[in-house]
Amino acid sequence: MTDAPPTVRLFVTGGTFDKEYDEIHGSLYFKDTHLHEMLRMGRCRLDVEIRTLMMIDSLEMTAADRDLIARNCRDVPEDRIVITHGTDTMAETAVLLAREVPHKTMVLTGAMIPIAFGSSDGLFNLGSALTAAQILPPGAWVAMNGRVFPGTAVRKNRATGVFEALDQPS
């Protein structure tokens, strides 16, 4: 008899991960999450529960939105959670989650290029986050570009477009 992997809760909040391109107006917008299709494409065999909390750009995320994310992380029965999130304020949300929900393993991930564009880093980041959520201890984490960072010691380097470790936790 083998131990079954834990059920992972997936929360969708929006971000570049789920944006679509409007060819007529030349702009990005939200329609629906691509998470179900991504799990199918990645041949994911993990037991997951998906809930969309919001579909917004993280630059538009408010304190109330972050509180909603934290409340949902606290309230679900799963101890392992992956959150798709916009990259611009992902670290800010991770700091809040580390403080507000320290007893669960929460991994935030996103994409620099929308999934709908076909050349996105999102599928790789999602797979990394799902794996990290199964093996990391409780706390908030960020999984981006093949690396996993403590949520209180990471930032997005806006000049290079990559996440990097901070010397001191936030």
C-alpha positions as CSV (number, residue, x, y, z in Angstrom):
1,M,0.0,0.0,0.0
2,T,1.4,3.4,-1.0
3,D,0.5,6.8,0.5
4,A,-1.7,8.7,-1.8
5,P,-0.5,12.3,-2.6
6,P,-2.4,15.0,-0.8
7,T,-5.3,16.8,-2.5
8,V,-4.1,20.2,-3.5
9,R,-6.4,23.2,-3.6
10,L,-5.8,25.6,-6.6
11,F,-7.0,29.2,-6.2
12,V,-7.2,31.4,-9.3
13,T,-6.7,35.1,-8.9
14,G,-5.9,36.2,-12.4
15,G,-2.7,37.8,-13.5
16,T,-0.9,37.4,-16.8
17,F,-1.4,33.6,-16.4
18,D,-5.0,33.8,-17.5
19,K,-5.1,36.8,-19.9
20,E,-6.4,36.7,-23.4
21,Y,-5.4,38.9,-26.3
22,D,-8.1,41.1,-28.0
23,E,-6.9,41.4,-31.6
24,I,-9.3,44.1,-32.5
25,H,-8.4,46.5,-29.7
26,G,-4.8,45.2,-29.2
27,S,-5.3,44.7,-25.4
28,L,-5.2,42.0,-22.9
29,Y,-8.3,41.0,-20.9
30,F,-9.7,38.2,-18.8
31,K,-12.3,35.6,-20.0
32,D,-11.9,32.4,-18.0
33,T,-9.1,30.5,-16.4
34,H,-6.9,28.2,-18.5
35,L,-6.1,26.0,-15.5
36,H,-8.3,23.0,-16.4
37,E,-6.7,22.9,-19.9
38,M,-3.2,23.3,-18.5
39,L,-3.7,20.4,-16.1
40,R,-4.9,18.3,-19.0
41,M,-2.0,19.4,-21.2
42,G,0.5,18.6,-18.4
43,R,-1.1,15.2,-17.9
44,C,-1.5,16.0,-14.2
45,R,-2.6,13.0,-12.1
46,L,-2.8,14.9,-8.9
47,D,-6.1,15.2,-7.0
48,V,-6.9,19.0,-7.2
49,E,-9.8,21.2,-6.3
50,I,-10.0,24.4,-8.2
51,R,-11.8,27.6,-7.2
52,T,-11.7,31.0,-8.9
53,L,-11.5,33.8,-6.4
54,M,-11.1,36.7,-8.8
55,M,-9.8,37.4,-12.3
56,I,-7.8,40.7,-11.9
57,D,-4.3,42.1,-12.7
58,S,-2.3,42.0,-9.5
59,L,-1.6,45.7,-9.9
60,E,-5.3,46.2,-9.3
61,M,-5.4,43.9,-6.3
62,T,-6.5,45.6,-3.0
63,A,-6.0,44.8,0.6
64,A,-9.5,43.4,0.6
65,D,-8.6,41.1,-2.3
66,R,-5.5,39.8,-0.4
67,D,-7.7,39.3,2.7
68,L,-10.1,37.2,0.6
69,I,-7.2,35.0,-0.6
70,A,-6.0,34.6,3.0
71,R,-9.5,33.8,4.3
72,N,-10.0,31.2,1.6
73,C,-6.6,29.6,2.4
74,R,-7.6,29.4,6.1
75,D,-11.1,28.1,5.4
76,V,-10.5,25.2,3.0
77,P,-9.8,21.7,4.4
78,E,-6.7,21.2,2.2
79,D,-3.3,21.9,3.8
80,R,-1.6,22.2,0.4
81,I,-2.5,25.2,-1.8
82,V,-1.4,26.6,-5.1
83,I,-2.4,30.2,-6.0
84,T,-2.1,31.5,-9.5
85,H,-1.3,35.2,-9.2
86,G,-0.1,38.2,-11.2
87,T,3.7,38.6,-10.9
88,D,3.8,42.3,-10.1
89,T,2.5,42.0,-6.5
90,M,2.9,38.2,-5.9
91,A,5.6,38.8,-3.2
92,E,3.3,41.2,-1.4
93,T,0.5,38.6,-1.2
94,A,3.1,36.0,-0.1
95,V,4.2,38.1,2.8
96,L,0.5,38.5,4.0
97,L,-0.1,34.8,3.6
98,A,3.0,33.9,5.6
99,R,1.8,36.0,8.4
100,E,-1.9,35.2,8.3
101,V,-1.9,31.5,7.4
102,P,1.3,30.0,8.8
103,H,0.0,26.4,9.3
104,K,-0.6,25.6,5.6
105,T,1.7,25.2,2.6
106,M,0.8,27.8,0.1
107,V,2.7,28.2,-3.2
108,L,2.1,31.3,-5.4
109,T,3.0,31.1,-9.1
110,G,2.2,33.0,-12.3
111,A,3.5,33.7,-15.8
112,M,5.3,36.5,-17.6
113,I,3.6,35.6,-20.8
114,P,-0.1,34.7,-21.1
115,I,-0.9,31.0,-21.5
116,A,-3.0,31.8,-24.5
117,F,0.2,33.0,-26.4
118,G,1.5,29.4,-26.6
119,S,5.1,30.3,-25.6
120,S,4.2,30.9,-21.9
121,D,6.3,30.0,-18.9
122,G,3.0,29.3,-17.1
123,L,2.7,25.6,-17.7
124,F,6.2,25.0,-16.3
125,N,5.6,27.3,-13.4
126,L,2.3,25.6,-12.6
127,G,4.0,22.1,-12.6
128,S,6.8,23.4,-10.3
129,A,4.2,24.9,-7.9
130,L,2.2,21.7,-7.7
131,T,5.3,19.7,-6.9
132,A,6.5,22.3,-4.4
133,A,3.1,22.3,-2.6
134,Q,3.4,18.6,-2.0
135,I,6.9,18.6,-0.5
136,L,7.4,22.0,1.2
137,P,6.7,22.6,4.9
138,P,4.0,25.0,6.0
139,G,4.5,28.6,5.0
140,A,4.1,30.9,1.9
141,W,6.3,30.2,-1.1
142,V,6.8,31.5,-4.6
143,A,7.6,29.1,-7.5
144,M,8.8,30.9,-10.6
145,N,11.2,29.9,-13.4
146,G,12.3,26.6,-11.9
147,R,13.1,28.2,-8.5
148,V,11.2,28.2,-5.2
149,F,11.6,31.1,-2.8
150,P,10.4,31.7,0.8
151,G,7.5,34.1,0.4
152,T,9.0,36.6,2.8
153,A,12.3,36.7,1.1
154,V,11.6,37.2,-2.6
155,R,11.0,40.0,-5.1
156,K,10.4,40.4,-8.8
157,N,13.3,42.2,-10.4
158,R,11.4,44.5,-12.8
159,A,14.6,45.3,-14.8
160,T,15.2,41.6,-15.6
161,G,11.7,40.2,-15.3
162,V,12.8,37.4,-13.0
163,F,12.3,36.6,-9.3
164,E,15.2,36.7,-7.0
165,A,15.9,36.0,-3.3
166,L,16.1,38.9,-0.8
167,D,18.9,39.0,1.8
168,Q,16.5,39.9,4.5
169,P,12.9,38.6,4.9
170,S,10.1,41.2,4.6
